C-alpha cells in the first residue's frame, strides 16, 4: 500500500459517519467492478431505460451525425 493511502486511512477516523458511508459504498463498487460484477443504481437503470426509449423513437444521433457535429464545432 502506498504511503499516501496509509495516511488517508489514518485520517478516516476523523471523518463524519456520512462521509465514511460514502467511502464504503465507493469501495464496494470498486470491488464489484474488479470482480466483474456490478449492480446498477436505480438512477443508472432509469437512464438505460430512457436511452432505450430514445433509440426506439429514433431520437439518437447516428455516428455520421455525431462526426458532422464535432467537425462543425472544430472549425468554429
mmCIF file of the N, C-alpha and C atoms, coordinates in Angstrom:
data_MODEL
# 
_entry.id   MODEL 
# 
loop_
_atom_site.group_PDB 
_atom_site.id 
_atom_site.type_symbol 
_atom_site.label_atom_id 
_atom_site.label_alt_id 
_atom_site.label_comp_id 
_atom_site.label_asym_id 
_atom_site.label_entity_id 
_atom_site.label_seq_id 
_atom_site.pdbx_PDB_ins_code 
_atom_site.Cartn_x 
_atom_site.Cartn_y 
_atom_site.Cartn_z 
_atom_site.occupancy 
_atom_site.B_iso_or_equiv 
_atom_site.pdbx_formal_charge 
_atom_site.auth_seq_id 
_atom_site.auth_comp_id 
_atom_site.auth_asym_id 
_atom_site.auth_atom_id 
_atom_site.pdbx_PDB_model_num 
ATOM 1   N N  . UNK A 1 1  ? 0.857   -1.174 0.000   1.00 0.00 ? 1  UNK A N  1 
ATOM 2   C CA . UNK A 1 1  ? 0.000   0.000  0.000   1.00 0.00 ? 1  UNK A CA 1 
ATOM 3   C C  . UNK A 1 1  ? 0.899   1.233  0.000   1.00 0.00 ? 1  UNK A C  1 
ATOM 4   N N  . UNK A 1 2  ? 0.471   2.239  -0.746  1.00 0.00 ? 2  UNK A N  1 
ATOM 5   C CA . UNK A 1 2  ? 1.284   3.450  -0.842  1.00 0.00 ? 2  UNK A CA 1 
ATOM 6   C C  . UNK A 1 2  ? 1.227   4.248  0.463   1.00 0.00 ? 2  UNK A C  1 
ATOM 7   N N  . UNK A 1 3  ? 2.233   5.099  0.624   1.00 0.00 ? 3  UNK A N  1 
ATOM 8   C CA . UNK A 1 3  ? 2.302   5.941  1.815   1.00 0.00 ? 3  UNK A CA 1 
ATOM 9   C C  . UNK A 1 3  ? 1.089   6.867  1.900   1.00 0.00 ? 3  UNK A C  1 
ATOM 10  N N  . UNK A 1 4  ? 0.688   7.448  0.767   1.00 0.00 ? 4  UNK A N  1 
ATOM 11  C CA . UNK A 1 4  ? -0.456  8.366  0.788   1.00 0.00 ? 4  UNK A CA 1 
ATOM 12  C C  . UNK A 1 4  ? -1.753  7.637  1.126   1.00 0.00 ? 4  UNK A C  1 
ATOM 13  N N  . UNK A 1 5  ? -1.888  6.384  0.673   1.00 0.00 ? 5  UNK A N  1 
ATOM 14  C CA . UNK A 1 5  ? -3.086  5.606  1.014   1.00 0.00 ? 5  UNK A CA 1 
ATOM 15  C C  . UNK A 1 5  ? -3.122  5.310  2.511   1.00 0.00 ? 5  UNK A C  1 
ATOM 16  N N  . UNK A 1 6  ? -1.981  4.977  3.081   1.00 0.00 ? 6  UNK A N  1 
ATOM 17  C CA . UNK A 1 6  ? -1.912  4.726  4.526   1.00 0.00 ? 6  UNK A CA 1 
ATOM 18  C C  . UNK A 1 6  ? -2.271  5.980  5.319   1.00 0.00 ? 6  UNK A C  1 
ATOM 19  N N  . UNK A 1 7  ? -1.779  7.121  4.854   1.00 0.00 ? 7  UNK A N  1 
ATOM 20  C CA . UNK A 1 7  ? -2.085  8.383  5.539   1.00 0.00 ? 7  UNK A CA 1 
ATOM 21  C C  . UNK A 1 7  ? -3.575  8.704  5.459   1.00 0.00 ? 7  UNK A C  1 
ATOM 22  N N  . UNK A 1 8  ? -4.163  8.435  4.319   1.00 0.00 ? 8  UNK A N  1 
ATOM 23  C CA . UNK A 1 8  ? -5.596  8.668  4.157   1.00 0.00 ? 8  UNK A CA 1 
ATOM 24  C C  . UNK A 1 8  ? -6.387  7.777  5.115   1.00 0.00 ? 8  UNK A C  1 
ATOM 25  N N  . UNK A 1 9  ? -6.018  6.529  5.202   1.00 0.00 ? 9  UNK A N  1 
ATOM 26  C CA . UNK A 1 9  ? -6.714  5.612  6.108   1.00 0.00 ? 9  UNK A CA 1 
ATOM 27  C C  . UNK A 1 9  ? -6.623  6.086  7.561   1.00 0.00 ? 9  UNK A C  1 
ATOM 28  N N  . UNK A 1 10 ? -5.494  6.653  7.933   1.00 0.00 ? 10 UNK A N  1 
ATOM 29  C CA . UNK A 1 10 ? -5.340  7.174  9.294   1.00 0.00 ? 10 UNK A CA 1 
ATOM 30  C C  . UNK A 1 10 ? -6.277  8.357  9.541   1.00 0.00 ? 10 UNK A C  1 
ATOM 31  N N  . UNK A 1 11 ? -6.493  9.178  8.510   1.00 0.00 ? 11 UNK A N  1 
ATOM 32  C CA . UNK A 1 11 ? -7.356  10.357 8.659   1.00 0.00 ? 11 UNK A CA 1 
ATOM 33  C C  . UNK A 1 11 ? -8.841  10.005 8.680   1.00 0.00 ? 11 UNK A C  1 
ATOM 34  N N  . UNK A 1 12 ? -9.189  8.820  8.210   1.00 0.00 ? 12 UNK A N  1 
ATOM 35  C CA . UNK A 1 12 ? -10.600 8.419  8.159   1.00 0.00 ? 12 UNK A CA 1 
ATOM 36  C C  . UNK A 1 12 ? -11.282 8.473  9.516   1.00 0.00 ? 12 UNK A C  1 
ATOM 37  N N  . UNK A 1 13 ? -10.546 8.223  10.558  1.00 0.00 ? 13 UNK A N  1 
ATOM 38  C CA . UNK A 1 13 ? -11.128 8.210  11.904  1.00 0.00 ? 13 UNK A CA 1 
ATOM 39  C C  . UNK A 1 13 ? -11.766 9.548  12.261  1.00 0.00 ? 13 UNK A C  1 
ATOM 40  N N  . UNK A 1 14 ? -11.316 10.621 11.626  1.00 0.00 ? 14 UNK A N  1 
ATOM 41  C CA . UNK A 1 14 ? -11.852 11.942 11.949  1.00 0.00 ? 14 UNK A CA 1 
ATOM 42  C C  . UNK A 1 14 ? -12.992 12.354 11.012  1.00 0.00 ? 14 UNK A C  1 
ATOM 43  N N  . UNK A 1 15 ? -13.313 11.516 10.030  1.00 0.00 ? 15 UNK A N  1 
ATOM 44  C CA . UNK A 1 15 ? -14.367 11.844 9.078   1.00 0.00 ? 15 UNK A CA 1 
ATOM 45  C C  . UNK A 1 15 ? -15.742 11.663 9.705   1.00 0.00 ? 15 UNK A C  1 
ATOM 46  N N  . UNK A 1 16 ? -16.722 12.443 9.262   1.00 0.00 ? 16 UNK A N  1 
ATOM 47  C CA . UNK A 1 16 ? -18.104 12.227 9.716   1.00 0.00 ? 16 UNK A CA 1 
ATOM 48  C C  . UNK A 1 16 ? -18.615 10.873 9.200   1.00 0.00 ? 16 UNK A C  1 
ATOM 49  N N  . UNK A 1 17 ? -19.530 10.272 9.935   1.00 0.00 ? 17 UNK A N  1 
ATOM 50  C CA . UNK A 1 17 ? -20.059 8.952  9.579   1.00 0.00 ? 17 UNK A CA 1 
ATOM 51  C C  . UNK A 1 17 ? -20.641 8.936  8.162   1.00 0.00 ? 17 UNK A C  1 
ATOM 52  N N  . UNK A 1 18 ? -21.303 10.014 7.775   1.00 0.00 ? 18 UNK A N  1 
ATOM 53  C CA . UNK A 1 18 ? -21.904 10.081 6.437   1.00 0.00 ? 18 UNK A CA 1 
ATOM 54  C C  . UNK A 1 18 ? -20.840 9.941  5.346   1.00 0.00 ? 18 UNK A C  1 
ATOM 55  N N  . UNK A 1 19 ? -19.695 10.585 5.535   1.00 0.00 ? 19 UNK A N  1 
ATOM 56  C CA . UNK A 1 19 ? -18.622 10.506 4.551   1.00 0.00 ? 19 UNK A CA 1 
ATOM 57  C C  . UNK A 1 19 ? -17.998 9.114  4.525   1.00 0.00 ? 19 UNK A C  1 
ATOM 58  N N  . UNK A 1 20 ? -17.883 8.499  5.685   1.00 0.00 ? 20 UNK A N  1 
ATOM 59  C CA . UNK A 1 20 ? -17.341 7.136  5.758   1.00 0.00 ? 20 UNK A CA 1 
ATOM 60  C C  . UNK A 1 20 ? -18.262 6.177  5.016   1.00 0.00 ? 20 UNK A C  1 
ATOM 61  N N  . UNK A 1 21 ? -19.574 6.361  5.155   1.00 0.00 ? 21 UNK A N  1 
ATOM 62  C CA . UNK A 1 21 ? -20.530 5.516  4.436   1.00 0.00 ? 21 UNK A CA 1 
ATOM 63  C C  . UNK A 1 21 ? -20.376 5.683  2.930   1.00 0.00 ? 21 UNK A C  1 
ATOM 64  N N  . UNK A 1 22 ? -20.147 6.909  2.479   1.00 0.00 ? 22 UNK A N  1 
ATOM 65  C CA . UNK A 1 22 ? -19.937 7.153  1.048   1.00 0.00 ? 22 UNK A CA 1 
ATOM 66  C C  . UNK A 1 22 ? -18.678 6.449  0.567   1.00 0.00 ? 22 UNK A C  1 
ATOM 67  N N  . UNK A 1 23 ? -17.628 6.490  1.374   1.00 0.00 ? 23 UNK A N  1 
ATOM 68  C CA . UNK A 1 23 ? -16.382 5.821  1.012   1.00 0.00 ? 23 UNK A CA 1 
ATOM 69  C C  . UNK A 1 23 ? -16.582 4.309  0.956   1.00 0.00 ? 23 UNK A C  1 
ATOM 70  N N  . UNK A 1 24 ? -17.321 3.773  1.920   1.00 0.00 ? 24 UNK A N  1 
ATOM 71  C CA . UNK A 1 24 ? -17.606 2.336  1.923   1.00 0.00 ? 24 UNK A CA 1 
ATOM 72  C C  . UNK A 1 24 ? -18.372 1.946  0.666   1.00 0.00 ? 24 UNK A C  1 
ATOM 73  N N  . UNK A 1 25 ? -19.336 2.760  0.290   1.00 0.00 ? 25 UNK A N  1 
ATOM 74  C CA . UNK A 1 25 ? -20.113 2.484  -0.919  1.00 0.00 ? 25 UNK A CA 1 
ATOM 75  C C  . UNK A 1 25 ? -19.203 2.484  -2.146  1.00 0.00 ? 25 UNK A C  1 
ATOM 76  N N  . UNK A 1 26 ? -18.334 3.478  -2.239  1.00 0.00 ? 26 UNK A N  1 
ATOM 77  C CA . UNK A 1 26 ? -17.408 3.561  -3.368  1.00 0.00 ? 26 UNK A CA 1 
ATOM 78  C C  . UNK A 1 26 ? -16.476 2.352  -3.397  1.00 0.00 ? 26 UNK A C  1 
ATOM 79  N N  . UNK A 1 27 ? -15.997 1.939  -2.242  1.00 0.00 ? 27 UNK A N  1 
ATOM 80  C CA . UNK A 1 27 ? -15.094 0.784  -2.167  1.00 0.00 ? 27 UNK A CA 1 
ATOM 81  C C  . UNK A 1 27 ? -15.819 -0.489 -2.618  1.00 0.00 ? 27 UNK A C  1 
ATOM 82  N N  . UNK A 1 28 ? -17.099 -0.633 -2.225  1.00 0.00 ? 28 UNK A N  1 
ATOM 83  C CA . UNK A 1 28 ? -17.872 -1.801 -2.665  1.00 0.00 ? 28 UNK A CA 1 
ATOM 84  C C  . UNK A 1 28 ? -18.061 -1.791 -4.179  1.00 0.00 ? 28 UNK A C  1 
ATOM 85  N N  . UNK A 1 29 ? -18.268 -0.610 -4.754  1.00 0.00 ? 29 UNK A N  1 
ATOM 86  C CA . UNK A 1 29 ? -18.403 -0.514 -6.208  1.00 0.00 ? 29 UNK A CA 1 
ATOM 87  C C  . UNK A 1 29 ? -17.106 -0.919 -6.903  1.00 0.00 ? 29 UNK A C  1 
ATOM 88  N N  . UNK A 1 30 ? -15.977 -0.479 -6.364  1.00 0.00 ? 30 UNK A N  1 
ATOM 89  C CA . UNK A 1 30 ? -14.682 -0.831 -6.951  1.00 0.00 ? 30 UNK A CA 1 
ATOM 90  C C  . UNK A 1 30 ? -14.459 -2.340 -6.861  1.00 0.00 ? 30 UNK A C  1 
ATOM 91  N N  . UNK A 1 31 ? -14.771 -2.925 -5.714  1.00 0.00 ? 31 UNK A N  1 
ATOM 92  C CA . UNK A 1 31 ? -14.621 -4.372 -5.568  1.00 0.00 ? 31 UNK A CA 1 
ATOM 93  C C  . UNK A 1 31 ? -15.501 -5.121 -6.564  1.00 0.00 ? 31 UNK A C  1 
ATOM 94  N N  . UNK A 1 32 ? -16.733 -4.663 -6.741  1.00 0.00 ? 32 UNK A N  1 
ATOM 95  C CA . UNK A 1 32 ? -17.638 -5.304 -7.692  1.00 0.00 ? 32 UNK A CA 1 
ATOM 96  C C  . UNK A 1 32 ? -17.089 -5.185 -9.105  1.00 0.00 ? 32 UNK A C  1 
ATOM 97  N N  . UNK A 1 33 ? -16.596 -3.998 -9.450  1.00 0.00 ? 33 UNK A N  1 
ATOM 98  C CA . UNK A 1 33 ? -16.020 -3.781 -10.770 1.00 0.00 ? 33 UNK A CA 1 
ATOM 99  C C  . UNK A 1 33 ? -14.830 -4.708 -10.994 1.00 0.00 ? 33 UNK A C  1 
ATOM 100 N N  . UNK A 1 34 ? -13.980 -4.825 -9.976  1.00 0.00 ? 34 UNK A N  1 
ATOM 101 C CA . UNK A 1 34 ? -12.788 -5.669 -10.099 1.00 0.00 ? 34 UNK A CA 1 
ATOM 102 C C  . UNK A 1 34 ? -13.150 -7.140 -10.242 1.00 0.00 ? 34 UNK A C  1 
ATOM 103 N N  . UNK A 1 35 ? -14.269 -7.556 -9.655  1.00 0.00 ? 35 UNK A N  1 
ATOM 104 C CA . UNK A 1 35 ? -14.677 -8.957 -9.725  1.00 0.00 ? 35 UNK A CA 1 
ATOM 105 C C  . UNK A 1 35 ? -15.516 -9.253 -10.961 1.00 0.00 ? 35 UNK A C  1 
ATOM 106 N N  . UNK A 1 36 ? -15.839 -8.217 -11.735 1.00 0.00 ? 36 UNK A N  1 
ATOM 107 C CA . UNK A 1 36 ? -16.640 -8.410 -12.929 1.00 0.00 ? 36 UNK A CA 1 
ATOM 108 C C  . UNK A 1 36 ? -18.134 -8.327 -12.663 1.00 0.00 ? 36 UNK A C  1 
ATOM 109 N N  . UNK A 1 37 ? -18.517 -8.022 -11.440 1.00 0.00 ? 37 UNK A N  1 
ATOM 110 C CA . UNK A 1 37 ? -19.929 -7.884 -11.087 1.00 0.00 ? 37 UNK A CA 1 
ATOM 111 C C  . UNK A 1 37 ? -20.237 -6.404 -10.875 1.00 0.00 ? 37 UNK A C  1 
ATOM 112 N N  . UNK A 1 38 ? -21.453 -6.029 -11.226 1.00 0.00 ? 38 UNK A N  1 
ATOM 113 C CA . UNK A 1 38 ? -21.849 -4.651 -10.978 1.00 0.00 ? 38 UNK A CA 1 
ATOM 114 C C  . UNK A 1 38 ? -23.359 -4.592 -10.859 1.00 0.00 ? 38 UNK A C  1 
ATOM 115 N N  . UNK A 1 39 ? -23.836 -3.970 -9.804  1.00 0.00 ? 39 UNK A N  1 
ATOM 116 C CA . UNK A 1 39 ? -25.263 -3.746 -9.617  1.00 0.00 ? 39 UNK A CA 1 
ATOM 117 C C  . UNK A 1 39 ? -25.541 -2.279 -9.891  1.00 0.00 ? 39 UNK A C  1 
ATOM 118 N N  . UNK A 1 40 ? -26.275 -2.037 -10.957 1.00 0.00 ? 40 UNK A N  1 
ATOM 119 C CA . UNK A 1 40 ? -26.586 -0.666 -11.332 1.00 0.00 ? 40 UNK A CA 1 
ATOM 120 C C  . UNK A 1 40 ? -27.516 -0.027 -10.300 1.00 0.00 ? 40 UNK A C  1 
ATOM 121 N N  . UNK A 1 41 ? -27.361 1.276  -10.129 1.00 0.00 ? 41 UNK A N  1 
ATOM 122 C CA . UNK A 1 41 ? -28.241 2.014  -9.226  1.00 0.00 ? 41 UNK A CA 1 
ATOM 123 C C  . UNK A 1 41 ? -29.575 2.250  -9.925  1.00 0.00 ? 41 UNK A C  1 
ATOM 124 N N  . UNK A 1 42 ? -30.568 2.661  -9.156  1.00 0.00 ? 42 UNK A N  1 
ATOM 125 C CA . UNK A 1 42 ? -31.871 2.981  -9.742  1.00 0.00 ? 42 UNK A CA 1 
ATOM 126 C C  . UNK A 1 42 ? -31.740 4.078  -10.794 1.00 0.00 ? 42 UNK A C  1 
ATOM 127 N N  . UNK A 1 43 ? -30.928 5.089  -10.518 1.00 0.00 ? 43 UNK A N  1 
ATOM 128 C CA . UNK A 1 43 ? -30.716 6.171  -11.489 1.00 0.00 ? 43 UNK A CA 1 
ATOM 129 C C  . UNK A 1 43 ? -30.094 5.651  -12.780 1.00 0.00 ? 43 UNK A C  1 
ATOM 130 N N  . UNK A 1 44 ? -29.124 4.755  -12.660 1.00 0.00 ? 44 UNK A N  1 
ATOM 131 C CA . UNK A 1 44 ? -28.481 4.199  -13.844 1.00 0.00 ? 44 UNK A CA 1 
ATOM 132 C C  . UNK A 1 44 ? -29.462 3.358  -14.655 1.00 0.00 ? 44 UNK A C  1 
ATOM 133 N N  . UNK A 1 45 ? -30.267 2.557  -13.963 1.00 0.00 ? 45 UNK A N  1 
ATOM 134 C CA . UNK A 1 45 ? -31.255 1.745  -14.662 1.00 0.00 ? 45 UNK A CA 1 
ATOM 135 C C  . UNK A 1 45 ? -32.293 2.619  -15.370 1.00 0.00 ? 45 UNK A C  1 
ATOM 136 N N  . UNK A 1 46 ? -32.696 3.698  -14.719 1.00 0.00 ? 46 UNK A N  1 
ATOM 137 C CA . UNK A 1 46 ? -33.647 4.636  -15.315 1.00 0.00 ? 46 UNK A CA 1 
ATOM 138 C C  . UNK A 1 46 ? -33.029 5.286  -16.566 1.00 0.00 ? 46 UNK A C  1 
ATOM 139 N N  . UNK A 1 47 ? -31.748 5.648  -16.501 1.00 0.00 ? 47 UNK A N  1 
ATOM 140 C CA . UNK A 1 47 ? -31.066 6.253  -17.651 1.00 0.00 ? 47 UNK A CA 1 
ATOM 141 C C  . UNK A 1 47 ? -30.985 5.265  -18.815 1.00 0.00 ? 47 UNK A C  1 
ATOM 142 N N  . UNK A 1 48 ? -30.746 4.008  -18.504 1.00 0.00 ? 48 UNK A N  1 
ATOM 143 C CA . UNK A 1 48 ? -30.714 2.978  -19.554 1.00 0.00 ? 48 UNK A CA 1 
ATOM 144 C C  . UNK A 1 48 ? -32.091 2.850  -20.204 1.00 0.00 ? 48 UNK A C  1 
ATOM 145 N N  . UNK A 1 49 ? -33.127 2.801  -19.368 1.00 0.00 ? 49 UNK A N  1 
ATOM 146 C CA . UNK A 1 49 ? -34.491 2.721  -19.897 1.00 0.00 ? 49 UNK A CA 1 
ATOM 147 C C  . UNK A 1 49 ? -34.804 3.921  -20.787 1.00 0.00 ? 49 UNK A C  1 
ATOM 148 N N  . UNK A 1 50 ? -34.419 5.108  -20.344 1.00 0.00 ? 50 UNK A N  1 
ATOM 149 C CA . UNK A 1 50 ? -34.658 6.321  -21.134 1.00 0.00 ? 50 UNK A CA 1 
ATOM 150 C C  . UNK A 1 50 ? -33.925 6.257  -22.475 1.00 0.00 ? 50 UNK A C  1 
ATOM 151 N N  . UNK A 1 51 ? -32.694 5.759  -22.454 1.00 0.00 ? 51 UNK A N  1 
ATOM 152 C CA . UNK A 1 51 ? -31.913 5.652  -23.693 1.00 0.00 ? 51 UNK A CA 1 
ATOM 153 C C  . UNK A 1 51 ? -32.569 4.670  -24.656 1.00 0.00 ? 51 UNK A C  1 
ATOM 154 N N  . UNK A 1 52 ? -33.114 3.587  -24.141 1.00 0.00 ? 52 UNK A N  1 
ATOM 155 C CA . UNK A 1 52 ? -33.785 2.606  -24.998 1.00 0.00 ? 52 UNK A CA 1 
ATOM 156 C C  . UNK A 1 52 ? -35.019 3.232  -25.643 1.00 0.00 ? 52 UNK A C  1 
ATOM 157 N N  . UNK A 1 53 ? -35.770 3.993  -24.862 1.00 0.00 ? 53 UNK A N  1 
ATOM 158 C CA . UNK A 1 53 ? -36.941 4.674  -25.407 1.00 0.00 ? 53 UNK A CA 1 
ATOM 159 C C  . UNK A 1 53 ? -36.519 5.642  -26.507 1.00 0.00 ? 53 UNK A C  1 
ATOM 160 N N  . UNK A 1 54 ? -35.442 6.393  -26.289 1.00 0.00 ? 54 UNK A N  1 
ATOM 161 C CA . UNK A 1 54 ? -34.959 7.332  -27.295 1.00 0.00 ? 54 UNK A CA 1 
ATOM 162 C C  . UNK A 1 54 ? -34.527 6.598  -28.567 1.00 0.00 ? 54 UNK A C  1 
ATOM 163 N N  . UNK A 1 55 ? -33.860 5.465  -28.398 1.00 0.00 ? 55 UNK A N  1 
ATOM 164 C CA . UNK A 1 55 ? -33.462 4.676  -29.566 1.00 0.00 ? 55 UNK A CA 1 
ATOM 165 C C  . UNK A 1 55 ? -34.686 4.200  -30.336 1.00 0.00 ? 55 UNK A C  1 
ATOM 166 N N  . UNK A 1 56 ? -35.675 3.689  -29.607 1.00 0.00 ? 56 UNK A N  1 
ATOM 167 C CA . UNK A 1 56 ? -36.893 3.203  -30.252 1.00 0.00 ? 56 UNK A CA 1 
ATOM 168 C C  . UNK A 1 56 ? -37.608 4.306  -31.019 1.00 0.00 ? 56 UNK A C  1 
ATOM 169 N N  . UNK A 1 57 ? -37.534 5.527  -30.542 1.00 0.00 ? 57 UNK A N  1 
ATOM 170 C CA . UNK A 1 57 ? -38.188 6.662  -31.199 1.00 0.00 ? 57 UNK A CA 1 
ATOM 171 C C  . UNK A 1 57 ? -37.322 7.269  -32.300 1.00 0.00 ? 57 UNK A C  1 
ATOM 172 N N  . UNK A 1 58 ? -36.084 6.804  -32.439 1.00 0.00 ? 58 UNK A N  1 
ATOM 173 C CA . UNK A 1 58 ? -35.181 7.364  -33.433 1.00 0.00 ? 58 UNK A CA 1 
ATOM 174 C C  . UNK A 1 58 ? -34.633 8.716  -33.028 1.00 0.00 ? 58 UNK A C  1 
ATOM 175 N N  . UNK A 1 59 ? -34.570 8.966  -31.713 1.00 0.00 ? 59 UNK A N  1 
ATOM 176 C CA . UNK A 1 59 ? -34.137 10.273 -31.209 1.00 0.00 ? 59 UNK A CA 1 
ATOM 177 C C  . UNK A 1 59 ? -32.636 10.355 -30.952 1.00 0.00 ? 59 UNK A C  1 
ATOM 178 N N  . UNK A 1 60 ? -31.909 9.326  -31.288 1.00 0.00 ? 60 UNK A N  1 
ATOM 179 C CA . UNK A 1 60 ? -30.471 9.299  -31.030 1.00 0.00 ? 60 UNK A CA 1 
ATOM 180 C C  . UNK A 1 60 ? -29.739 9.540  -32.341 1.00 0.00 ? 60 UNK A C  1 
ATOM 181 N N  . UNK A 1 61 ? -28.707 10.360 -32.286 1.00 0.00 ? 61 UNK A N  1 
ATOM 182 C CA . UNK A 1 61 ? -27.943 10.695 -33.489 1.00 0.00 ? 61 UNK A CA 1 
ATOM 183 C C  . UNK A 1 61 ? -27.158 9.488  -33.978 1.00 0.00 ? 61 UNK A C  1 
ATOM 184 N N  . UNK A 1 62 ? -26.993 9.408  -35.285 1.00 0.00 ? 62 UNK A N  1 
ATOM 185 C CA . UNK A 1 62 ? -26.158 8.368  -35.874 1.00 0.00 ? 62 UNK A CA 1 
ATOM 186 C C  . UNK A 1 62 ? -24.690 8.745  -35.692 1.00 0.00 ? 62 UNK A C  1 
ATOM 187 N N  . UNK A 1 63 ? -23.808 7.801  -35.920 1.00 0.00 ? 63 UNK A N  1 
ATOM 188 C CA . UNK A 1 63 ? -22.367 8.084  -35.830 1.00 0.00 ? 63 UNK A CA 1 
ATOM 189 C C  . UNK A 1 63 ? -21.979 9.186  -36.809 1.00 0.00 ? 63 UNK A C  1 
ATOM 190 N N  . UNK A 1 64 ? -22.548 9.141  -38.008 1.00 0.00 ? 64 UNK A N  1 
ATOM 191 C CA . UNK A 1 64 ? -22.231 10.157 -39.022 1.00 0.00 ? 64 UNK A CA 1 
ATOM 192 C C  . UNK A 1 64 ? -22.686 11.536 -38.553 1.00 0.00 ? 64 UNK A C  1 
ATOM 193 N N  . UNK A 1 65 ? -23.857 11.618 -37.929 1.00 0.00 ? 65 UNK A N  1 
ATOM 194 C CA . UNK A 1 65 ? -24.356 12.901 -37.430 1.00 0.00 ? 65 UNK A CA 1 
ATOM 195 C C  . UNK A 1 65 ? -23.469 13.444 -36.307 1.00 0.00 ? 65 UNK A C  1 
ATOM 196 N N  . UNK A 1 66 ? -23.005 12.564 -35.456 1.00 0.00 ? 66 UNK A N  1 
ATOM 197 C CA . UNK A 1 66 ? -22.117 12.990 -34.364 1.00 0.00 ? 66 UNK A CA 1 
ATOM 198 C C  . UNK A 1 66 ? -20.798 13.500 -34.934 1.00 0.00 ? 66 UNK A C  1 
ATOM 199 N N  . UNK A 1 67 ? -20.225 12.767 -35.893 1.00 0.00 ? 67 UNK A N  1 
ATOM 200 C CA . UNK A 1 67 ? -18.964 13.211 -36.514 1.00 0.00 ? 67 UNK A CA 1 
ATOM 201 C C  . UNK A 1 67 ? -19.141 14.567 -37.192 1.00 0.00 ? 67 UNK A C  1 
ATOM 202 N N  . UNK A 1 68 ? -20.260 14.749 -37.877 1.00 0.00 ? 68 UNK A N  1 
ATOM 203 C CA . UNK A 1 68 ? -20.520 16.020 -38.562 1.00 0.00 ? 68 UNK A CA 1 
ATOM 204 C C  . UNK A 1 68 ? -20.627 17.167 -37.559 1.00 0.00 ? 68 UNK A C  1 
ATOM 205 N N  . UNK A 1 69 ? -21.289 16.918 -36.427 1.00 0.00 ? 69 UNK A N  1 
ATOM 206 C CA . UNK A 1 69 ? -21.420 17.962 -35.402 1.00 0.00 ? 69 UNK A CA 1 
ATOM 207 C C  . UNK A 1 69 ? -20.054 18.327 -34.834 1.00 0.00 ? 69 UNK A C  1 
ATOM 208 N N  . UNK A 1 70 ? -19.247 17.328 -34.532 1.00 0.00 ? 70 UNK A N  1 
ATOM 209 C CA . UNK A 1 70 ? -17.913 17.621 -33.990 1.00 0.00 ? 70 UNK A CA 1 
ATOM 210 C C  . UNK A 1 70 ? -17.063 18.366 -35.024 1.00 0.00 ? 70 UNK A C  1 
ATOM 211 N N  . UNK A 1 71 ? -17.171 17.986 -36.280 1.00 0.00 ? 71 UNK A N  1 
ATOM 212 C CA . UNK A 1 71 ? -16.400 18.674 -37.330 1.00 0.00 ? 71 UNK A CA 1 
ATOM 213 C C  . UNK A 1 71 ? -16.826 20.137 -37.410 1.00 0.00 ? 71 UNK A C  1 
ATOM 214 N N  . UNK A 1 72 ? -18.119 20.382 -37.296 1.00 0.00 ? 72 UNK A N  1 
ATOM 215 C CA . UNK A 1 72 ? -18.633 21.754 -37.349 1.00 0.00 ? 72 UNK A CA 1 
ATOM 216 C C  . UNK A 1 72 ? -18.069 22.585 -36.191 1.00 0.00 ? 72 UNK A C  1 
ATOM 217 N N  . UNK A 1 73 ? -18.048 22.009 -34.990 1.00 0.00 ? 73 UNK A N  1 
ATOM 218 C CA . UNK A 1 73 ? -17.560 22.740 -33.822 1.00 0.00 ? 73 UNK A CA 1 
ATOM 219 C C  . UNK A 1 73 ? -16.053 22.945 -33.872 1.00 0.00 ? 73 UNK A C  1 
ATOM 220 N N  . UNK A 1 74 ? -15.335 22.003 -34.422 1.00 0.00 ? 74 UNK A N  1 
ATOM 221 C CA . UNK A 1 74 ? -13.870 22.128 -34.521 1.00 0.00 ? 74 UNK A CA 1 
ATOM 222 C C  . UNK A 1 74 ? -13.493 23.274 -35.447 1.00 0.00 ? 74 UNK A C  1 
ATOM 223 N N  . UNK A 1 75 ? -14.270 23.476 -36.489 1.00 0.00 ? 75 UNK A N  1 
ATOM 224 C CA . UNK A 1 75 ? -13.927 24.516 -37.472 1.00 0.00 ? 75 UNK A CA 1 
ATOM 225 C C  . UNK A 1 75 ? -14.368 25.901 -37.023 1.00 0.00 ? 75 UNK A C  1 
ATOM 226 N N  . UNK A 1 76 ? -15.175 25.961 -35.974 1.00 0.00 ? 76 UNK A N  1 
ATOM 227 C CA . UNK A 1 76 ? -15.686 27.271 -35.491 1.00 0.00 ? 76 UNK A CA 1 
ATOM 228 C C  . UNK A 1 76 ? -14.645 28.023 -34.708 1.00 0.00 ? 76 UNK A C  1 
# 
